[in-house]
Amino acid sequence: MEDFVGIIIGIAIVIFIVIAIVYIITLIAVAVAAIAAVAGSIWGGGWAALNYGKSIKENLIDSNRASAAV
């Protein structure tokens, strides 16, 4: 009877270790995905701000210089 209890406890420990490893891997994957999402947002936002600034320069500043020269 003690062997049966030992086997059950051993199986429970192995299952717990497998679940813990899968959980840790999942947490790491979620953290990496979150970091990638933030980095992508910063990268894309930076390019959007740069393009917006260029658009303002071309549409407002340069066009007003051209119309004032006439």
HTML snippet that shows the backbone in 3Dmol.js (N, CA, C, O; Angstrom):
<script src="https://3Dmol.org/build/3Dmol-min.js"></script>
<div id="view" style="width:600px;height:400px;position:relative"></div>
<script>
const pdb = `
ATOM      1  N   MET A   1       0.821  -1.192   0.000  1.00  0.00           N
ATOM      2  CA  MET A   1       0.000   0.000   0.000  1.00  0.00           C
ATOM      3  C   MET A   1       0.872   1.266   0.000  1.00  0.00           C
ATOM      4  O   MET A   1       0.528   2.259  -0.641  1.00  0.00           O
ATOM      5  N   GLU A   2       2.001   1.225   0.722  1.00  0.00           N
ATOM      6  CA  GLU A   2       2.863   2.396   0.752  1.00  0.00           C
ATOM      7  C   GLU A   2       3.476   2.655  -0.615  1.00  0.00           C
ATOM      8  O   GLU A   2       3.685   3.812  -0.980  1.00  0.00           O
ATOM      9  N   ASP A   3       3.766   1.618  -1.373  1.00  0.00           N
ATOM     10  CA  ASP A   3       4.308   1.802  -2.722  1.00  0.00           C
ATOM     11  C   ASP A   3       3.304   2.503  -3.624  1.00  0.00           C
ATOM     12  O   ASP A   3       3.683   3.350  -4.434  1.00  0.00           O
ATOM     13  N   PHE A   4       2.033   2.160  -3.492  1.00  0.00           N
ATOM     14  CA  PHE A   4       0.989   2.780  -4.299  1.00  0.00           C
ATOM     15  C   PHE A   4       0.893   4.271  -3.988  1.00  0.00           C
ATOM     16  O   PHE A   4       0.770   5.091  -4.898  1.00  0.00           O
ATOM     17  N   VAL A   5       0.948   4.620  -2.710  1.00  0.00           N
ATOM     18  CA  VAL A   5       0.894   6.030  -2.302  1.00  0.00           C
ATOM     19  C   VAL A   5       2.134   6.756  -2.810  1.00  0.00           C
ATOM     20  O   VAL A   5       2.038   7.898  -3.260  1.00  0.00           O
ATOM     21  N   GLY A   6       3.289   6.117  -2.746  1.00  0.00           N
ATOM     22  CA  GLY A   6       4.521   6.725  -3.248  1.00  0.00           C
ATOM     23  C   GLY A   6       4.466   6.973  -4.741  1.00  0.00           C
ATOM     24  O   GLY A   6       4.937   8.003  -5.225  1.00  0.00           O
ATOM     25  N   ILE A   7       3.888   6.024  -5.475  1.00  0.00           N
ATOM     26  CA  ILE A   7       3.754   6.196  -6.930  1.00  0.00           C
ATOM     27  C   ILE A   7       2.820   7.361  -7.248  1.00  0.00           C
ATOM     28  O   ILE A   7       3.109   8.171  -8.128  1.00  0.00           O
ATOM     29  N   ILE A   8       1.708   7.443  -6.535  1.00  0.00           N
ATOM     30  CA  ILE A   8       0.752   8.542  -6.751  1.00  0.00           C
ATOM     31  C   ILE A   8       1.418   9.889  -6.440  1.00  0.00           C
ATOM     32  O   ILE A   8       1.262  10.849  -7.195  1.00  0.00           O
ATOM     33  N   ILE A   9       2.151   9.956  -5.340  1.00  0.00           N
ATOM     34  CA  ILE A   9       2.836  11.201  -4.987  1.00  0.00           C
ATOM     35  C   ILE A   9       3.901  11.540  -6.040  1.00  0.00           C
ATOM     36  O   ILE A   9       4.047  12.703  -6.415  1.00  0.00           O
ATOM     37  N   GLY A  10       4.637  10.541  -6.512  1.00  0.00           N
ATOM     38  CA  GLY A  10       5.640  10.769  -7.552  1.00  0.00           C
ATOM     39  C   GLY A  10       5.028  11.282  -8.835  1.00  0.00           C
ATOM     40  O   GLY A  10       5.547  12.212  -9.453  1.00  0.00           O
ATOM     41  N   ILE A  11       3.919  10.675  -9.239  1.00  0.00           N
ATOM     42  CA  ILE A  11       3.231  11.132 -10.456  1.00  0.00           C
ATOM     43  C   ILE A  11       2.724  12.564 -10.271  1.00  0.00           C
ATOM     44  O   ILE A  11       2.827  13.377 -11.190  1.00  0.00           O
ATOM     45  N   ALA A  12       2.179  12.879  -9.092  1.00  0.00           N
ATOM     46  CA  ALA A  12       1.682  14.231  -8.817  1.00  0.00           C
ATOM     47  C   ALA A  12       2.819  15.243  -8.880  1.00  0.00           C
ATOM     48  O   ALA A  12       2.642  16.346  -9.399  1.00  0.00           O
ATOM     49  N   ILE A  13       3.994  14.870  -8.351  1.00  0.00           N
ATOM     50  CA  ILE A  13       5.142  15.784  -8.386  1.00  0.00           C
ATOM     51  C   ILE A  13       5.599  16.013  -9.824  1.00  0.00           C
ATOM     52  O   ILE A  13       5.910  17.144 -10.197  1.00  0.00           O
ATOM     53  N   VAL A  14       5.645  14.964 -10.630  1.00  0.00           N
ATOM     54  CA  VAL A  14       6.051  15.105 -12.031  1.00  0.00           C
ATOM     55  C   VAL A  14       5.059  15.986 -12.788  1.00  0.00           C
ATOM     56  O   VAL A  14       5.461  16.854 -13.564  1.00  0.00           O
ATOM     57  N   ILE A  15       3.766  15.763 -12.562  1.00  0.00           N
ATOM     58  CA  ILE A  15       2.743  16.589 -13.227  1.00  0.00           C
ATOM     59  C   ILE A  15       2.889  18.040 -12.791  1.00  0.00           C
ATOM     60  O   ILE A  15       2.781  18.942 -13.622  1.00  0.00           O
ATOM     61  N   PHE A  16       3.131  18.285 -11.509  1.00  0.00           N
ATOM     62  CA  PHE A  16       3.309  19.656 -11.021  1.00  0.00           C
ATOM     63  C   PHE A  16       4.517  20.316 -11.665  1.00  0.00           C
ATOM     64  O   PHE A  16       4.453  21.485 -12.047  1.00  0.00           O
ATOM     65  N   ILE A  17       5.614  19.587 -11.789  1.00  0.00           N
ATOM     66  CA  ILE A  17       6.823  20.146 -12.403  1.00  0.00           C
ATOM     67  C   ILE A  17       6.575  20.487 -13.869  1.00  0.00           C
ATOM     68  O   ILE A  17       7.010  21.539 -14.337  1.00  0.00           O
ATOM     69  N   VAL A  18       5.886  19.619 -14.595  1.00  0.00           N
ATOM     70  CA  VAL A  18       5.581  19.884 -16.007  1.00  0.00           C
ATOM     71  C   VAL A  18       4.690  21.115 -16.132  1.00  0.00           C
ATOM     72  O   VAL A  18       4.925  21.971 -16.984  1.00  0.00           O
ATOM     73  N   ILE A  19       3.673  21.201 -15.286  1.00  0.00           N
ATOM     74  CA  ILE A  19       2.769  22.362 -15.332  1.00  0.00           C
ATOM     75  C   ILE A  19       3.538  23.641 -14.995  1.00  0.00           C
ATOM     76  O   ILE A  19       3.319  24.676 -15.624  1.00  0.00           O
ATOM     77  N   ALA A  20       4.430  23.581 -14.014  1.00  0.00           N
ATOM     78  CA  ALA A  20       5.214  24.764 -13.639  1.00  0.00           C
ATOM     79  C   ALA A  20       6.121  25.201 -14.786  1.00  0.00           C
ATOM     80  O   ALA A  20       6.250  26.397 -15.048  1.00  0.00           O
ATOM     81  N   ILE A  21       6.745  24.256 -15.464  1.00  0.00           N
ATOM     82  CA  ILE A  21       7.626  24.598 -16.590  1.00  0.00           C
ATOM     83  C   ILE A  21       6.818  25.237 -17.726  1.00  0.00           C
ATOM     84  O   ILE A  21       7.237  26.239 -18.304  1.00  0.00           O
ATOM     85  N   VAL A  22       5.671  24.657 -18.036  1.00  0.00           N
ATOM     86  CA  VAL A  22       4.816  25.225 -19.090  1.00  0.00           C
ATOM     87  C   VAL A  22       4.347  26.620 -18.697  1.00  0.00           C
ATOM     88  O   VAL A  22       4.300  27.519 -19.537  1.00  0.00           O
ATOM     89  N   TYR A  23       4.003  26.806 -17.430  1.00  0.00           N
ATOM     90  CA  TYR A  23       3.560  28.111 -16.944  1.00  0.00           C
ATOM     91  C   TYR A  23       4.669  29.152 -17.074  1.00  0.00           C
ATOM     92  O   TYR A  23       4.422  30.270 -17.526  1.00  0.00           O
ATOM     93  N   ILE A  24       5.873  28.793 -16.686  1.00  0.00           N
ATOM     94  CA  ILE A  24       7.002  29.718 -16.775  1.00  0.00           C
ATOM     95  C   ILE A  24       7.304  30.069 -18.223  1.00  0.00           C
ATOM     96  O   ILE A  24       7.560  31.232 -18.536  1.00  0.00           O
ATOM     97  N   ILE A  25       7.278  29.079 -19.110  1.00  0.00           N
ATOM     98  CA  ILE A  25       7.510  29.342 -20.528  1.00  0.00           C
ATOM     99  C   ILE A  25       6.433  30.272 -21.082  1.00  0.00           C
ATOM    100  O   ILE A  25       6.727  31.166 -21.876  1.00  0.00           O
ATOM    101  N   THR A  26       5.190  30.059 -20.664  1.00  0.00           N
ATOM    102  CA  THR A  26       4.092  30.927 -21.118  1.00  0.00           C
ATOM    103  C   THR A  26       4.284  32.356 -20.623  1.00  0.00           C
ATOM    104  O   THR A  26       4.065  33.309 -21.371  1.00  0.00           O
ATOM    105  N   LEU A  27       4.689  32.506 -19.372  1.00  0.00           N
ATOM    106  CA  LEU A  27       4.933  33.856 -18.842  1.00  0.00           C
ATOM    107  C   LEU A  27       6.048  34.561 -19.609  1.00  0.00           C
ATOM    108  O   LEU A  27       5.944  35.749 -19.916  1.00  0.00           O
ATOM    109  N   ILE A  28       7.101  33.831 -19.913  1.00  0.00           N
ATOM    110  CA  ILE A  28       8.204  34.425 -20.679  1.00  0.00           C
ATOM    111  C   ILE A  28       7.731  34.831 -22.066  1.00  0.00           C
ATOM    112  O   ILE A  28       8.084  35.905 -22.552  1.00  0.00           O
ATOM    113  N   ALA A  29       6.931  33.975 -22.710  1.00  0.00           N
ATOM    114  CA  ALA A  29       6.427  34.291 -24.056  1.00  0.00           C
ATOM    115  C   ALA A  29       5.521  35.521 -24.031  1.00  0.00           C
ATOM    116  O   ALA A  29       5.585  36.352 -24.937  1.00  0.00           O
ATOM    117  N   VAL A  30       4.683  35.645 -23.009  1.00  0.00           N
ATOM    118  CA  VAL A  30       3.804  36.810 -22.896  1.00  0.00           C
ATOM    119  C   VAL A  30       4.630  38.075 -22.661  1.00  0.00           C
ATOM    120  O   VAL A  30       4.329  39.126 -23.228  1.00  0.00           O
ATOM    121  N   ALA A  31       5.657  37.981 -21.838  1.00  0.00           N
ATOM    122  CA  ALA A  31       6.514  39.144 -21.586  1.00  0.00           C
ATOM    123  C   ALA A  31       7.238  39.574 -22.855  1.00  0.00           C
ATOM    124  O   ALA A  31       7.331  40.768 -23.139  1.00  0.00           O
ATOM    125  N   VAL A  32       7.748  38.618 -23.616  1.00  0.00           N
ATOM    126  CA  VAL A  32       8.435  38.944 -24.869  1.00  0.00           C
ATOM    127  C   VAL A  32       7.458  39.587 -25.857  1.00  0.00           C
ATOM    128  O   VAL A  32       7.807  40.554 -26.533  1.00  0.00           O
ATOM    129  N   ALA A  33       6.234  39.052 -25.941  1.00  0.00           N
ATOM    130  CA  ALA A  33       5.238  39.620 -26.847  1.00  0.00           C
ATOM    131  C   ALA A  33       4.853  41.036 -26.424  1.00  0.00           C
ATOM    132  O   ALA A  33       4.665  41.907 -27.273  1.00  0.00           O
ATOM    133  N   ALA A  34       4.736  41.268 -25.128  1.00  0.00           N
ATOM    134  CA  ALA A  34       4.398  42.615 -24.647  1.00  0.00           C
ATOM    135  C   ALA A  34       5.519  43.602 -24.951  1.00  0.00           C
ATOM    136  O   ALA A  34       5.263  44.734 -25.364  1.00  0.00           O
ATOM    137  N   ILE A  35       6.747  43.175 -24.747  1.00  0.00           N
ATOM    138  CA  ILE A  35       7.889  44.052 -25.062  1.00  0.00           C
ATOM    139  C   ILE A  35       7.930  44.352 -26.554  1.00  0.00           C
ATOM    140  O   ILE A  35       8.197  45.485 -26.954  1.00  0.00           O
ATOM    141  N   ALA A  36       7.669  43.343 -27.376  1.00  0.00           N
ATOM    142  CA  ALA A  36       7.657  43.555 -28.827  1.00  0.00           C
ATOM    143  C   ALA A  36       6.529  44.501 -29.231  1.00  0.00           C
ATOM    144  O   ALA A  36       6.704  45.327 -30.127  1.00  0.00           O
ATOM    145  N   ALA A  37       5.381  44.387 -28.582  1.00  0.00           N
ATOM    146  CA  ALA A  37       4.260  45.275 -28.901  1.00  0.00           C
ATOM    147  C   ALA A  37       4.579  46.721 -28.541  1.00  0.00           C
ATOM    148  O   ALA A  37       4.276  47.637 -29.305  1.00  0.00           O
ATOM    149  N   VAL A  38       5.184  46.923 -27.385  1.00  0.00           N
ATOM    150  CA  VAL A  38       5.551  48.281 -26.968  1.00  0.00           C
ATOM    151  C   VAL A  38       6.620  48.847 -27.897  1.00  0.00           C
ATOM    152  O   VAL A  38       6.535  49.997 -28.326  1.00  0.00           O
ATOM    153  N   ALA A  39       7.622  48.033 -28.203  1.00  0.00           N
ATOM    154  CA  ALA A  39       8.683  48.495 -29.100  1.00  0.00           C
ATOM    155  C   ALA A  39       8.131  48.823 -30.486  1.00  0.00           C
ATOM    156  O   ALA A  39       8.525  49.820 -31.090  1.00  0.00           O
ATOM    157  N   GLY A  40       7.233  48.000 -30.986  1.00  0.00           N
ATOM    158  CA  GLY A  40       6.620  48.262 -32.287  1.00  0.00           C
ATOM    159  C   GLY A  40       5.783  49.525 -32.282  1.00  0.00           C
ATOM    160  O   GLY A  40       5.778  50.282 -33.253  1.00  0.00           O
ATOM    161  N   SER A  41       5.074  49.751 -31.180  1.00  0.00           N
ATOM    162  CA  SER A  41       4.277  50.977 -31.074  1.00  0.00           C
ATOM    163  C   SER A  41       5.163  52.211 -31.040  1.00  0.00           C
ATOM    164  O   SER A  41       4.851  53.224 -31.666  1.00  0.00           O
ATOM    165  N   ILE A  42       6.266  52.124 -30.309  1.00  0.00           N
ATOM    166  CA  ILE A  42       7.198  53.261 -30.251  1.00  0.00           C
ATOM    167  C   ILE A  42       7.832  53.498 -31.610  1.00  0.00           C
ATOM    168  O   ILE A  42       7.939  54.635 -32.068  1.00  0.00           O
ATOM    169  N   TRP A  43       8.253  52.410 -32.254  1.00  0.00           N
ATOM    170  CA  TRP A  43       8.869  52.523 -33.582  1.00  0.00           C
ATOM    171  C   TRP A  43       7.878  53.128 -34.583  1.00  0.00           C
ATOM    172  O   TRP A  43       8.200  54.093 -35.276  1.00  0.00           O
ATOM    173  N   GLY A  44       6.686  52.559 -34.651  1.00  0.00           N
ATOM    174  CA  GLY A  44       5.671  53.063 -35.593  1.00  0.00           C
ATOM    175  C   GLY A  44       5.228  54.471 -35.262  1.00  0.00           C
ATOM    176  O   GLY A  44       5.013  55.290 -36.155  1.00  0.00           O
ATOM    177  N   GLY A  45       5.090  54.753 -33.969  1.00  0.00           N
ATOM    178  CA  GLY A  45       4.702  56.108 -33.558  1.00  0.00           C
ATOM    179  C   GLY A  45       5.764  57.123 -33.901  1.00  0.00           C
ATOM    180  O   GLY A  45       5.457  58.257 -34.269  1.00  0.00           O
ATOM    181  N   GLY A  46       7.026  56.713 -33.779  1.00  0.00           N
ATOM    182  CA  GLY A  46       8.124  57.615 -34.143  1.00  0.00           C
ATOM    183  C   GLY A  46       8.107  57.947 -35.624  1.00  0.00           C
ATOM    184  O   GLY A  46       8.275  59.101 -36.017  1.00  0.00           O
ATOM    185  N   TRP A  47       7.902  56.920 -36.440  1.00  0.00           N
ATOM    186  CA  TRP A  47       7.830  57.165 -37.885  1.00  0.00           C
ATOM    187  C   TRP A  47       6.606  58.000 -38.242  1.00  0.00           C
ATOM    188  O   TRP A  47       6.676  58.851 -39.129  1.00  0.00           O
ATOM    189  N   ALA A  48       5.482  57.766 -37.559  1.00  0.00           N
ATOM    190  CA  ALA A  48       4.278  58.555 -37.826  1.00  0.00           C
ATOM    191  C   ALA A  48       4.510  60.020 -37.478  1.00  0.00           C
ATOM    192  O   ALA A  48       4.122  60.911 -38.233  1.00  0.00           O
ATOM    193  N   ALA A  49       5.142  60.268 -36.338  1.00  0.00           N
ATOM    194  CA  ALA A  49       5.423  61.651 -35.942  1.00  0.00           C
ATOM    195  C   ALA A  49       6.390  62.309 -36.922  1.00  0.00           C
ATOM    196  O   ALA A  49       6.222  63.478 -37.268  1.00  0.00           O
ATOM    197  N   LEU A  50       7.393  61.573 -37.368  1.00  0.00           N
ATOM    198  CA  LEU A  50       8.339  62.105 -38.347  1.00  0.00           C
ATOM    199  C   LEU A  50       7.631  62.453 -39.657  1.00  0.00           C
ATOM    200  O   LEU A  50       7.850  63.528 -40.216  1.00  0.00           O
ATOM    201  N   ASN A  51       6.792  61.554 -40.143  1.00  0.00           N
ATOM    202  CA  ASN A  51       6.062  61.818 -41.386  1.00  0.00           C
ATOM    203  C   ASN A  51       5.074  62.966 -41.226  1.00  0.00           C
ATOM    204  O   ASN A  51       4.871  63.752 -42.151  1.00  0.00           O
ATOM    205  N   TYR A  52       4.461  63.061 -40.049  1.00  0.00           N
ATOM    206  CA  TYR A  52       3.537  64.158 -39.797  1.00  0.00           C
ATOM    207  C   TYR A  52       4.280  65.492 -39.824  1.00  0.00           C
ATOM    208  O   TYR A  52       3.796  66.475 -40.384  1.00  0.00           O
ATOM    209  N   GLY A  53       5.456  65.509 -39.214  1.00  0.00           N
ATOM    210  CA  GLY A  53       6.262  66.735 -39.232  1.00  0.00           C
ATOM    211  C   GLY A  53       6.676  67.120 -40.638  1.00  0.00           C
ATOM    212  O   GLY A  53       6.632  68.294 -41.004  1.00  0.00           O
ATOM    213  N   LYS A  54       7.084  66.118 -41.441  1.00  0.00           N
ATOM    214  CA  LYS A  54       7.446  66.406 -42.843  1.00  0.00           C
ATOM    215  C   LYS A  54       6.244  66.914 -43.624  1.00  0.00           C
ATOM    216  O   LYS A  54       6.374  67.809 -44.460  1.00  0.00           O
ATOM    217  N   SER A  55       5.083  66.350 -43.357  1.00  0.00           N
ATOM    218  CA  SER A  55       3.874  66.768 -44.063  1.00  0.00           C
ATOM    219  C   SER A  55       3.519  68.211 -43.717  1.00  0.00           C
ATOM    220  O   SER A  55       3.156  68.992 -44.596  1.00  0.00           O
ATOM    221  N   ILE A  56       3.621  68.560 -42.448  1.00  0.00           N
ATOM    222  CA  ILE A  56       3.347  69.944 -42.045  1.00  0.00           C
ATOM    223  C   ILE A  56       4.333  70.890 -42.725  1.00  0.00           C
ATOM    224  O   ILE A  56       3.945  71.947 -43.225  1.00  0.00           O
ATOM    225  N   LYS A  57       5.602  70.510 -42.743  1.00  0.00           N
ATOM    226  CA  LYS A  57       6.605  71.358 -43.370  1.00  0.00           C
ATOM    227  C   LYS A  57       6.298  71.555 -44.850  1.00  0.00           C
ATOM    228  O   LYS A  57       6.353  72.678 -45.350  1.00  0.00           O
ATOM    229  N   GLU A  58       5.977  70.476 -45.552  1.00  0.00           N
ATOM    230  CA  GLU A  58       5.720  70.584 -46.990  1.00  0.00           C
ATOM    231  C   GLU A  58       4.426  71.331 -47.280  1.00  0.00           C
ATOM    232  O   GLU A  58       4.373  72.148 -48.200  1.00  0.00           O
ATOM    233  N   ASN A  59       3.382  71.057 -46.503  1.00  0.00           N
ATOM    234  CA  ASN A  59       2.073  71.627 -46.814  1.00  0.00           C
ATOM    235  C   ASN A  59       1.889  73.045 -46.292  1.00  0.00           C
ATOM    236  O   ASN A  59       1.216  73.852 -46.933  1.00  0.00           O
ATOM    237  N   LEU A  60       2.465  73.359 -45.161  1.00  0.00           N
ATOM    238  CA  LEU A  60       2.247  74.690 -44.592  1.00  0.00           C
ATOM    239  C   LEU A  60       3.411  75.635 -44.843  1.00  0.00           C
ATOM    240  O   LEU A  60       3.230  76.722 -45.393  1.00  0.00           O
ATOM    241  N   ILE A  61       4.583  75.227 -44.446  1.00  0.00           N
ATOM    242  CA  ILE A  61       5.727  76.141 -44.500  1.00  0.00           C
ATOM    243  C   ILE A  61       6.184  76.364 -45.936  1.00  0.00           C
ATOM    244  O   ILE A  61       6.296  77.505 -46.384  1.00  0.00           O
ATOM    245  N   ASP A  62       6.450  75.273 -46.661  1.00  0.00           N
ATOM    246  CA  ASP A  62       6.957  75.411 -48.029  1.00  0.00           C
ATOM    247  C   ASP A  62       5.914  76.020 -48.963  1.00  0.00           C
ATOM    248  O   ASP A  62       6.259  76.827 -49.826  1.00  0.00           O
ATOM    249  N   SER A  63       4.652  75.645 -48.805  1.00  0.00           N
ATOM    250  CA  SER A  63       3.632  76.211 -49.698  1.00  0.00           C
ATOM    251  C   SER A  63       3.412  77.686 -49.417  1.00  0.00           C
ATOM    252  O   SER A  63       3.106  78.443 -50.338  1.00  0.00           O
ATOM    253  N   ASN A  64       3.561  78.117 -48.163  1.00  0.00           N
ATOM    254  CA  ASN A  64       3.401  79.550 -47.852  1.00  0.00           C
ATOM    255  C   ASN A  64       4.580  80.354 -48.386  1.00  0.00           C
ATOM    256  O   ASN A  64       4.419  81.504 -48.793  1.00  0.00           O
ATOM    257  N   ARG A  65       5.763  79.747 -48.383  1.00  0.00           N
ATOM    258  CA  ARG A  65       6.917  80.443 -48.968  1.00  0.00           C
ATOM    259  C   ARG A  65       6.710  80.631 -50.466  1.00  0.00           C
ATOM    260  O   ARG A  65       7.016  81.690 -51.013  1.00  0.00           O
ATOM    261  N   ALA A  66       6.194  79.606 -51.123  1.00  0.00           N
ATOM    262  CA  ALA A  66       5.993  79.679 -52.564  1.00  0.00           C
ATOM    263  C   ALA A  66       4.926  80.713 -52.901  1.00  0.00           C
ATOM    264  O   ALA A  66       5.069  81.449 -53.877  1.00  0.00           O
ATOM    265  N   SER A  67       3.859  80.779 -52.109  1.00  0.00           N
ATOM    266  CA  SER A  67       2.786  81.746 -52.406  1.00  0.00           C
ATOM    267  C   SER A  67       3.220  83.170 -52.038  1.00  0.00           C
ATOM    268  O   SER A  67       2.760  84.131 -52.653  1.00  0.00           O
ATOM    269  N   ALA A  68       4.088  83.309 -51.056  1.00  0.00           N
ATOM    270  CA  ALA A  68       4.550  84.650 -50.671  1.00  0.00           C
ATOM    271  C   ALA A  68       5.548  85.201 -51.696  1.00  0.00           C
ATOM    272  O   ALA A  68       5.696  86.416 -51.823  1.00  0.00           O
ATOM    273  N   ALA A  69       6.227  84.318 -52.422  1.00  0.00           N
ATOM    274  CA  ALA A  69       7.211  84.760 -53.409  1.00  0.00           C
ATOM    275  C   ALA A  69       6.530  85.263 -54.663  1.00  0.00           C
ATOM    276  O   ALA A  69       7.158  85.956 -55.463  1.00  0.00           O
ATOM    277  N   VAL A  70       5.294  84.943 -54.855  1.00  0.00           N
ATOM    278  CA  VAL A  70       4.600  85.349 -56.085  1.00  0.00           C
ATOM    279  C   VAL A  70       4.244  86.767 -56.101  1.00  0.00           C
ATOM    280  O   VAL A  70       3.657  87.245 -57.072  1.00  0.00           O
TER     281      VAL A  70
END
`;
const viewer = $3Dmol.createViewer("view");
viewer.addModel(pdb, "pdb");
viewer.setStyle({}, {cartoon: {color: "spectrum"}});
viewer.zoomTo();
viewer.render();
</script>
